[in-house]
Amino acid sequence: MARDKGLEEMINDKLGAVQGLTQKAMFGGWAWLVSGNLLCGARTDGLLVHLGRENEAWALKSPGIRQMESRGRQMQGWVRVAPDAYGDDALFHRLIDAALAFNRTLPRK
């Protein structure tokens, strides 16, 4: 899977000042972790966001957002966002802000 440099730039612009942020290759794309916990990922086929089980319902109501699947299994608390959906600036910022809020509830790794 090829990387999406435009999406990566959007995420870097949004997360630039976040403390404890690291990046690395994962899932055939690029991933952002905060305090060792996966926050989001980018590939050419879309954006992966870790919202937590309690926070995903609002996102799943938006067109272009679906629950992440891995090996045929739905991953609770994770959503996959299509390019047309994350292209909406307000939705993109809401998703990343929600992922950051959820990430802050997790223990550091």
Protein Blocks (a to p, Z undefined) as FASTA:
>chain_A
ZZdfklmmmmmmmmmmpghiacddeehiacddeehiafbdcdfkbccddebjklmmmmmm
pghiacddeehiacehiacddfklmmpmklmmmmmmmmmmmmmmpccZZ
